[in-house]
């Protein structure tokens, strides 16, 4: 058993986001699946960006929930550093997780148990409508090792609620000496920017996604306080500042050095530059010529 308290806190938060709508049509899109061969469809489905602060885990995550009137629930949690159009598989060692609770039951099936996993293919992130679509499948286990098999899962235009998740501005950079590429609020070319705000830390996170099939594929992240003032800050030691890199191999990269320079913060618009080095122990990613201009809420 792993991260049980993490699930319980997220489960409570997600239930508080759902209404008791008794309509036959799912609210805010819908989730469907086959669970051990039986058809399942949500009555209510929603997604939100939430601060996850449990034990030694302090992060911002996208949480997706679908629930039926019989109180059966499917949930998916994804760290913001992994949200990108494309196909990924997560196992018990991943920071992402999926859970299923049968109706009128206290059983909990989760991808956090040894031997469990889930696959998620995000097919669309609609930045204009604030919705997410995709497909999924899973082999989930409860605490005693019993298994639930989920197939033919669909996420149909789930609305991402709240003001902590949005897109604007640009981020550009060079990875390992490659030509500089730019990510913006248009995801039709596979290169786009997502912004989150962490209300606990009062911080702004800027996530540059490059989902193209190229050596620059990955998610590039910088973070700074919402009240940041012009100046140069160390991305390793300065309080409230951070950077990161992630790709599809689920290997965790650690930033070993880097700086972020805020050249202006006028109104809610922050403009600056950055560079950093990140390693996973065997490979090092060097980010140079980083520039960003975003407007926070």
Secondary structure, DSSP 8 states (H G I E B T S, - for coil): ---HHHHHHHHHHHHHH------SS-BTSEEEEEETTEEEE-SEEEEEEEEEEETTEEEEEEEEEEE-TT--EEEEEEEGGG--SEEEEEETTSS-EEEEE-TT----EETTSTT-EEEEEEEEEETTTTEEEEEEEEEEE-TTS-EEEEEEEEEEEEEEESSSEE--SEEEEEETT---EEEBS--TTSEEEEEEEETTTTEEEEEEEE-SSSTT-EEEEEEEETT--SEEEETTTSTT-EEEEE-TT----EEEEEEEEEEEEETTEEEEEEEEEEE-SS-EEEEEEEEEEEE--
